[in-house]
């Protein structure tokens, strides 16, 4: 029901209530029938479900399949289960890191529950009683006063100077003046922020008092609808998850292909030229199967999933130091491809603190003194004004120019007052003057104050208010209002003796002082942050519950839009079909007076156009759209618990500039993940090619233990170090990458191929040189020297190749930043590789032989050739890209 279009008596009848509330028995019956006034709890995600979600990742499934096959072949052949344990260790590590980093989204509902008032003052059986808020039912008459949290949705049936803070629901920073009058039904619905005769759960009373009849409780309230939207919001896969799924499919096909091909080749060799005369087909089948599977397991980059998880975790730690707290690992990478940031205005772009920014008066100090005295805000112990935001703004303004409120009230004690009234649009206070007599200060809406004035104050003198001057002050008000300022006027009247009873009739024959324009100012760091967004190809979009004039003015000031036609209200948005809106969403940059469902619609429209979209916010009303967005960003200081619990990232300092820093970090991390993927896959490809060729020609170049050592030591350690690489110089000058681009885009597939072939060729060369030195002739045969040199060349080639990966296209000799982690991993890998060759018990365990210094230097020289070869290819690529 649209209770705001109904008369008070009609609302009472519709809710089955009276002005004196319900009887206790009726309330009890309704509570049993409709349930308590609280939000439903969603099903909690169990630890086992979270673990299952982690291990269902496609890459993890490939690894687990490899572990199972490896275990079967090891059982059949009687070999070690080391492959199985290593792979399972990687799976467990990845799962543990993921579960630890990701939090439960269900906590959002718990936070919503805690926001409801604990107790309420209610009319029951014709008298006022205090009851638990969860015991409220539709039809209850609730009494509200300053400081109360509104416990349910309700229609006001009486109010006096009532102001309600609804920022958490509507995003509007200024408290809403309420009325008990019926609203005019013009045929279209009214946005929540304009329903001035309604109050809603989650808001709070900041001024005055009132009485409401409850019209909705629990999940039927506006907050309940938000809670339901949170639980039903769909979370899609991140770009990284999609890329990893794609890579997993490719690797799965390759692994199966390798298994089939190698199995076929082994069988073919048996029939053409059996290795051992009399070998049965069953033995050949088993050995062929074991060879194919061992090669397939070697082809899977065991460290890839763990490396990506570790790199993301390290990124999370770095971001936390920059005040961006990441709740979900995948959010780090998503930030790097963000194209649209839908941001709330209040508290995100602005300070959420009304401030006097402009005055129009002949005596600024008199204006500040009048405004401060005629307000109920007071300075706290820290020297900051507390109270109604508008009144606090004028008290802070007076303090700023040397007129603290406490000193003013000491000099001019208040002796009478007429509270602000939304019908009069005025507030008046009467003060005793130090030298005798009294002075009355009246503040309020400029047009009303001016109409009550007959004189004006200028340069210490009082002059009659001519029509010319009156029009001048009216034009000043219009000028300031056009800049989206909230304008307050001040006037005074002197009395020789105190009026017997100060009344609205005394708000006449006033002397006009001037005008003060105030607004919720933009944060100092926001303009530069938005400019950085533009440089990085990111478009900011403002979504707010505030008035369209205010939103447009701030958006144009920041450069978010350059024409008022790019701003639209929620009511206007309702008139646009989903199809038309999706087609024209790029035209709009500001959305004002929106409802929660509008925010989700806006985010989804951008996403349906293929844009990776972020949503920032701090209020309860932001929660569903934050969850719907590709990356949800909550405010850590001003944000509600609801917003924080559904967000992927939280800004610890509520600083919009932190988003830009987080985007930069996200781009750096994604670059580094691609570098790690390219490095690991090219390394694995070189292993596959080397073993494939060796198998065809009938010799052993590397054993499974050698491959595992290379994959977990000389591959994984440098890959993690590449994840620590600092961002490249142009990282924030590029456009956001297309989330649809493949994992091998930008020439990465070609680079993996030629680099894998190059390392394989160098490894095979090392083997044949070693075989020549051992046997004294060039021939294809098993050789311990050749195998040892091949192992050394492949291990060190991959170490040197990790330096090539510091930049995909740039020369490593032009990189000025140092990566000490990479240097450390190279040194450690160098020591460990030398250890398994020259420490006797390790050498025997791996089946190596002692090689001479000449052989060692030869293998090392072959390995280092990867640097000049890749540098040459990069040079040709740079020239081609430039052309």
N, C-alpha and C positions, 0 to 999 in steps of 0.2 A: 504494500500500500504506500502511496505517496502522501504521507501524513503532513508534509509541509504545505500541501494544497488544501488541507482540511481545517475547519474551525476547531477551536479548543474543545468545545462540547462534543463535536462530532468525533474527535479523536478519542475522548473518554468513552463514548458509547462504543466505538469500534474496538477498543481494548477491554471493554467490559469493566470499566473502573469508574470512580467518582473523584471529585476534587479532594476528598478526604482519604483517598487510597482504597486498598482492598481490605477485606477482613482476613484475619490470620488463617481461618479455615479455607477460604477461597484460594489464598496464596499457596497454602500447603498442597491443595489439590492440583493446582497448575504446575507446581514444582515436580510433583510425582508424574504428571502427564507429559510435560515437555522437557524435563530434565534440568540440571543446574546451569547457571549462567557462567559457563566456562568453555574453553575451546577443547575440541576433541584431540586426544593424543593419537599421533600417527604410529604405525608399527615401527618398532626399533629395528635397525639393521644389526644383526648379530655379528660377532667376530668371525664365525665360520662363513657367513655370507660375504663379508668384506674380503676374506682370504680367497674365497672362490672367485670373486670379481677380479682379483689380481692375477690369479693363475689362469684365468680364461683368456688372457691376452694371447693373440695368435703367435707371437714370437715365443712366448713361454710354452705354448702347446707344442711347437716344433721341437723345442729343446727337450721337453718331456718325452715326446715320441722317440727322439734320438736316444735318450737314456734307456728307454724300454728295449729298443732294438739292440743297443750296445750290451745291455745286460743279458739278453738272450744269446747273442753270439759269444759273449765271454763264457757263459755257462756251457755252451756246446763245445767250445775249444779249450776250456780250462784256463783261459787267460785271466789277467787281473781285471778287477772291476773299477779300476781307477777312473776310466772315462765316465762311468755312471756316477760315481761320487762327485766328480768335478762338476758335471752338468747339474746334478741335484743341488749342489752348494750354490751355484749361480741362481737357480730358481728360488731357493729359500731366501737368499740375500735380497733378490729383487722384490719378492713378496713382502718381506719384513719391512723394507724401506717404504714401500708403497702404503702399507697399512698404517705405519707410524705417522706418515705425513698427512694422510687424508683424514678429515674429521667427519663426524656424522651430521648430515643435513637435518636429521629429525630434531636436533636441538633447537631449531628455529621455532617449532611449535611450543616448546617449553618456555622459550623467551617471550613468546606472545602471551602465554598464560600469566607470566609474572607481571606483565604490564597492567593487568586489571587491578582496580582498587581492592584493598583487603576488606574494608567495611563500608557500609553506606548508611545514610540517615534516610529513613523511609516512613511514610505515613501508613500505619497499620492500625486498624480498628479506631481510626479517628485521632490517633496520637502518634507522636514522633518516637521511633525506636531505632536502635542501631542493630543492623544485621550483617552477616557475611555477604559480600557482594555476589558470591556464587549462588545465594539463595534468592536473588531477585527474579521476578517473573514479569511477563508482559502485563501491564496494567498497574504495576506498582508506581506510586508517586514518590519521587526522590527529591530531597532538598540538596541544593548545591550552593557552595560558597567558595570564596577565594582560597586556593590551595588544594581543593578537592580534585581527585582524578575522576573523570566521568566513568561510571561503572558499567554502563550499557548504552545502547542507542535509545534516544528518547525525543519526544516533542515537548518544547517548552510551553508551559501553561501560565507561567508568570516569570518576570525577571526585572531586576533593577540594576542598571549600569553593568550588565553582565558581559564579560569578555572571556573568550575561550581560546586557548592556544591549540591549534589544530595542525601545526607544522608536520608532525609525524605522519598524519594522514593525507594532508593536501599539499605539503611543501611550502605553504605560505608562511613567511617569517613573522608577519604582523598578526597579533591576536584578533580574532573576529568578534565584532560587536554583535550581540545577539538580541533578538526581539521575540515576543510571544505572538506577534501578529501573523495572520495567514498570508502566504505568498500568492502572488497572482499567477494563475495558470494561463500561460500564453500558447499552450498547445505543444510545447517542447519541454523536455525534461530539464531540470536545473542541476548543474554540477554540484558535487558534494560541498565544495568550498563556498558556494553561494546559498546554501540552505541555512539561512541565518536564524530560523526558528527551530532548528534541530541541533542536538548535541550527540556526540558519538564516543563509544568506548575507545580508550587510548588517547583521548584529548584531556586537557586539564583546565580548570578555571583559574584565571589570573587576576580577575577583578570582579567585584559586585557579587550578586547572589541571584538565585533563581530556583524554579521548581519545574520538574519535568515528569511526564508520564512515560514509562518504559514502553517502547514499541517493538524492540527486538532484543534478544539475549543470545549469549553463546555463539554458536556457529552461524546464526542468522544475522548477526551484526555485521557492519562494514568490515570490522577487523576479522571476523570469522570468515568472511568471503576471501579476504587476503590470505588467511591461514589455509583455506581450501585451495586457493590458487597456487600456493607454495608447494603443497603436496602433489598437485596434479601437473605442475610445470615439467616439461620434458627437457632432459639434459642430453644433448647430442654429443657425438664423438668430437674430440679436438682434432685439428689438422695433423698433429703429430701422431695421434692414435690411428688416424686413417692411413698415414704414410707407413707406419709400422705394420699395419695389417696388409697393406699392399706389398711391402718388402717381404713379409712372412709368406705370402702366396707365391711370390717369385722364387724365394729360397726353397720352398717346399717342392715346387715343380722341378727346380734344378737338382735338388737332392735326389728326388725320385728318378729323374733322368740319368743322373750319374750312376745310381744303383743299377738301373736296367742296362745301361751301356757297358759298365764294367763287368757285370755278371755275364752279359753276352760275349764280351771279348775273351773272358777267362774260359768259357765253355768252348768257344771257337778254337782257342789255342790248344785245348785238351784234345780235340779231334784232329787238328792239323799236326801238332807236335807235342805229345804228352811229355810233361816235365820228368816224370818218373815212369819207366816202363812198367806196365801192370797196374797202374793206378786205376781204381774203379771209378765209375761215373758218380757214385754216391759221394766218394771222397772229393772228387772234383767239384761237385755241386756245393758241398759244404765249404770248401776252401774258397770257391768263387763268391759264394754268398757273403762269407766273412770279409773277403777283400773289398767287395762292393760296399758293404755296410761301414767298414772302418774308414773308407775313403769318404763316404757320405757324411759320417759323423765329423770327420775332419773338415768337411766343407761348411758345416754350420758354425758360424762365429759365436762360440759359447759365451764370450765376454760381452757381446753387443748389448743385450738387455740390461745387464748389470752396469755397463759403462754408461748407458743412457740414463739409468736411474740415479747413478752416483753423480753424474754431471748435473742433472736437474736438482738433486739434493744440495749440492755445493752452491748452485745458483740461488736456491731458496735461502741459504745462510747469508749469501752476499746481499740479497735483496732486503733481508731483515735488517741489515746494518744501514740500509738506505731508507728505512721506515716503511717498506712494503712487505707485509707479512703474507706469505703464500700458504693457503690452506690445502691446495691440491697441486701436486707436482706438475701435472699437464698444463696448468694455468701459466706456468713460466714460459713455455713455448708458444702458447696461444697469444700471449701479449706481443710477441715478436711479429705477428702477422695481422695485428689489429688495424682495421681500416676506419672504423667509426667508433667514436666515444660518445655515447649518450649520457650526458651529465646533468644531474640536478643543479639548480641554481643556488638555492638557499643552503648555506653552510659548506658548499663545495666550491662554487665560483666566488661566492660572497662570504663575508665574515659571520653571517647570521647575528649581526649586532647593529641595530639602528644607530646611525651617527649623523649629527648635524654637519652638513657639508657646504651649505651656502646660506647667507643671511641677506636680508634687504631691510636695513634700518639705519637711521641717522645716529643711533647710539647703541652699539653692539652690546655694551655691558649692561645697559638698562634692559635690553631685550633678553639677555641671558638670565639676568636676575629675576625678571618677571616670570619667565618660563619655568625656572627652577623652583621659585616659591610656589607657583600654582601647579604643583605636581605632588604626587604621593611617593615617588621614588626617593630612596635615601642612599647615602654612601655607606658601604660596609667598611670593615676594619682594614681591608686592603685598598680602600680608596676608590672602589668601583661601585657604580650605581646599581641598585637592585630594585626590581619592580616591573611595571608595565614597560615593554621595550621603548615605546615612544617617549614616555616620561623619563625613563632612565637615560635616553639619548640627550634630552635637554639638560638634565642634571650633570651628565658627563661634560657636556658643552660648557656649562657654567664653570665647572671645576677647571677645565682646560684653560680658560681665560682669567683664572685667579679668583673665582667666586665659589668656593666650596659650599655645598648645600647646608652643612651643619653650622657654618659661620653666618650664612644668610638667615637661617631660622633663629639663630641666637639674637641677631640684630632686629629681625622682623618676625616676632612670634605670631603664629597663626591663631586667630581668635574665633573665626567662623569660616564656613565653607558651603558651597553648593556643589555636590559631586557632579562629575560629567554625566550627561544624559544624551543618549543617541538621538533623541528628538530635538533637543536644544542645540546639540553639537557644541556645547560650551562647558567649561569648568571654571568656577570662581572661588577665590580664597580671599579672606580679609585679614590684614596684618596690622599690628600695632607698630607705629613709627617710633624711633628712638627719642625724638624731640617732642613727642606729643602728636596726637591725631592718628588717623588710620589711613591705610592705602589698600585699595582693592585691586587684585590682579585677575584678569579674565583672559583665558586662552581657549582656542578651539579652531573650528573651520574658518579659513580666511574670509570667505564671502559673508558668513554670519557675523564674525567679529567686526568687519568693516561696516556692516549695516547698522551696528550698535554704536558706532563712533560719531562724534560731532566735532572732534578736535584731533590734532596729531602733534607728536613731539618731534622737534628738530633743533639740534645744537643748543640744548638747554632751555629752549623756549617752547611754549605751547601756542599753536596757531589753529584758526578755524579750518575745519576739513572741507575745502572747496570741492566742487564736482571734478575739477581738473586733477586734484590730488587723489581723490577717491578712485578715479579711473587709472591713475598711475599705479596705485597699490594693487588694484584689480589686475592690471596688465602684468605686474611683477609676479603675482600669484600664478597667472596663466603661464608665464615664461618658465617659472620653476617647475610647475606641474608637467609641462611639456617635456621636461628632462626626467620624467618619472620620479620626481621627488615627492615625498609626503610633506606637505606644507602645513605649518602651524602658525597661527597669528597670535599676537599678544597685545593687550591694551590695559590701561589702568584708570582708576578713578580715586580721587582723594576725598576723605571725609574728616570733618573736624571732630565729630563724635561718632561712636560706634552705632550703626543702625540697630534698632531694637530687634529686628528679625530679618536677616539677609535672605532675599528671595530673588527669583528670576527677574522681577520687575526692576531690581537694582542693576541688572546687566544692561544699562543704557547710559547715554550721555558719557561715553567712554573716550579716553584719549588714546589714539592709535600709536603703538610703538614700532612695530615692524613684523617681518616674516622670517621664519626659519625653515629651511628646506632640509629634509633628512632622508637618508636611504640606507639600505643594507649595502655597504660598500664592497667593491671587488677586492679580493685578496691581492696583496701586493705582487705576489709571484705569479699570478694567473696569466696576465698578458704575455709575459715571456714564454710561459709554458705552452700557451695556445699557438704562439708563433712557431715554437719548436715542433708542435704537432703538424702544422702546415708544411714545414720544411721536410718532415718525415713522411708526408703524404697521408696524414691522418686527419679526418674531418670531425671536429667537435660539433655536437648537436645538443642544444639546451632543452631540457624537459622539466617543467616546473608547474606547481600549483598556483603560482602568483599571477597577478593581473598581466594581461598581454602588453599593456603600455610599459610597465616596469620591466618585464622580460625583454621586450624589444629594445628598449633604451640600453640596457646592460649588454645585450648581445651585439648591438651595433658598436657600442663602445669598445668591446673586446674584438670586434671583427669576425664574430661567428656568422653574422649575416651582414649584408650591405644594403638591404632594402626591406622596408616593413612588410612587403608582400610575402616575404619568406617566413613570416610568423603566422601561426594558426592556433586557434583555441580548441579545447576538447569538444565543445559543442559543434564547432565547424567540422571537426574531424568525424563526428557522428554522422554528418550528412554525406560523407564520402564513402563509396563502396570499397570493399577490400581490394578489388581488382584495380580500381582507379587509384587508390592510395598507393598500392605497390608500384604502379607505373609512374607515379609522380612523387614518390617519397624523397627523391634527391633534391626536389625544389625547396623543401622545407628545412629550416635550420633551427626554428624555435617553436616549441609547443607550450602553450600557457593554459592555465585553468584545467589541467588534465585530471582524470580519475585513474586509479590504479590499473584498470583494464586497458586504458589508453596506452600506458607505458609499455605493456607487454605487446600491444598491437604494433607500436612503433618499432620496437626492437625486432619483432618477427618480420616486419615488412622489409627492414634492411637486410635481415638474414636471408629472406626469400629471394632477394636480388643477388645473393652470393657474397655479401660483404661479411667479413669477420667483425662482429660487433661487441663492444664493451659497454657496460652500463654501470655508472657510479650512482651512489645515493646513500642517504643516512636514515631516512624515515621508514616506518613500517610499510608505507605505500610503495616503496621502491622494491620490496623483497621479491614479489613474483617476477618482475621484469629482470631483476638481477639474476635470478635463477634461470630465466629463459635465455639470457644473453650467452654468447660464447665465452665471455669472461666477465664475471660479476665482481664489482669493486665496491666494498663497503668502507664507511668512515669509522676510524678507530676511536675518535674522541667524542664526536657528536652523534655517531651512529647508534641506532638501537641494537639490542642483542639479536633481534630477528634478522636484521640486515647483515650483521657480522657472521651469523651462523649459516646463511645461505650463500654468502659471497665466496668467490674463489680466491680473492685477494683483499686484504684490509690495509688501508692507509693509516699507519700509526700516528701520523701527524696531521691527518685530514688535509693534506697539501696536494692540490691538483698537480703541481710540478713533480710530485713523487711518481705520478702515473707516467710521465714522460721518461723519468729515470728508469722506471720498471720496464717500459717498452724497449728502451735501449738495451737493458740487461737481457730481456727476452730475445731480442734480435741476436745479441752476442751468443747466447746459449744455443739458439737454433743453428747459427753458423757453425758453432763448434761441434754440435751433434752431427751435422752433415760432414764436417771434416773427419770426425771419428768414424762415421759409417763408411765414408770413402776409403779411409785408411784400412779399416778392418776387412772390408770386402775385397779390396785389391790385394791385401795380404793373403786372404783365404783363397782367392782365385789363383794366385801364384803357387800355392801349395797343391791345389787340385790339378793344375796344368802339369806341374813337375811330376807328381805321382802318376798321373794319367799317362804321360809319355814314358816314364820309367816302366810302368806295367806293360805297356805295349811292346817295349823292347826287352822285357824280361829281366830287369835288374831292380834292386831296392835302393831308392834314393833317400827315403826318410821312413822311419817306423812310426806307428801311432803315438808312442810316448814322446817322440821328437816333435810331432805336430802339436800335441797338447802343451808341451813346454813353450813352443813358439806362440801358440794362441793365448796362453794365460800369462806369459811373462813379457815377451818382446812385442806382443800385440796389445794386450789389455792395459799395461802400465802406461805406454805412450798415449793410448787412446784417452785414458782418464786425464793425462796431462794436457792433451789437446783441448779438453773441456775447460781447462783453466786459462786458455788463451784469451788475451785482452781483445776488445773490439777493434775492428779495422777502422781506419780513419774516416771512411765515408758511410759508416753504418747508419747514421741518422740523416743522411742525405738521399738515401734510396727510398723509393716508393715501397709500401708494404708488399711483401711477396704475395702472389696469387695462391690462396689456400688450395686451389684445385691442381696446382702444378705437381707433377710426380716427384717421387723421391730422387729420381735420377735426372731431373731437369737441369738445365744450364750446363750441359756438357759433362755432368758428373758420371753418367753411364759410360761414355767414351773414356774418361779419365781412369775409371776403375778397370776397364778392359786393358788399355795399353800399359798401365802401370803393373797390373797383374802379370801380363805377358812378359814385360821387361824384367821383373824380379825372377820369374820362372826361368827365363833365358840365362840370366846371370847365375842362378842356382845350378842349372844343368851344366853350364860352363865350368863352374867350380868342381862339380862332381867329376867330369871327364878329365880335368887337369889333375885332380887327385888320383884318379884311376890310372892315368898315364904315368904319374910319378911312382905309384905303388907297383905297377906291373911292367913299367919300362916300355910300354908300347900302347898305341891307340887301339883300343878294342872295347866292345860293350860287354861288361861283366860286373858282377858284384865286387865292390871295393870298399874296405873300411876307411881308407884315406879319403876316397871320393865322397863317401857318406858324411864323414866328419867335416870336410871342407864345405860340402853343400849345406849342411846344418849351420855352419858358421856364417856362410855368405847370406843365406836366407834370413837368419836371425838379425844380423847386423844391417842388411839391406833394408829391412823393415824399420829398424831403429833410425837409420839415416832418412828413410822415406817419411817418417813422422815429421821431420823438419820441413819437408816439402809441403806438408799439409797445413802449415801455419797460415797459408793463404792459398785459395783455390787458383787465383790467376796472378797474384803479385809475386815478385821475386823475393825469396827469403833474405837476400842480401840488402833489400830495401826496407826491411822491417826494423824499426828503431826500438820497439819495445822488446824486452827480454821475457822469456818464459822459463823461469828457473825450475818449474816443475818438470818441464820437458827435458831439460838438461839433467835433472836428477834421475829421471826414469831411464835416460840413455846410459848414464853412468852405472846405475844399478843393473840394467840389462846386460851391459858390457861385462861387468864383474861376474854375474851369474852364468853367462854363456861361456866365459873363459873357465869358470869353475867346473862345469860339467865336462869340459874337454881335458883339463889338466889335473884335476884332483882324482887320483886313481880310483877310489871306490865309486865316485859318481860317474867317471868315465866308463867303468865296467858295467854299472847299472844301466846306462844308456846304450851300451854296445858300441862306443866310439873307440878310436885308437889315437895314440899320441902322434901329433903332427909336428913337423919341423917349423922353425920360425919363418922360413921361406914360404911354406905352405900357408901358414897363418896370415902372413902379410899379403899373399896372393888373394886369399879368400876375402880379406878385408878390403883390398883394392877393388875387387869386383863389386863388393857391396856398396862402396862409396860412389860408384858410377851412377847410382840412381839419381843423385843430385844434379849433375850437369845435364843428364838426359831430360829430366822433368823441367829443369830451368829452360831448356831449349824449346820444349813443347809449349810452356807457359808464354814464352816470348812470342811465338807464332800465334797463340790464342789471343794475346793482348792486341797484336796488330790486326787480327781479324775482327775483333770486337770494336776496335777503334774505327776500322774501315766501315 
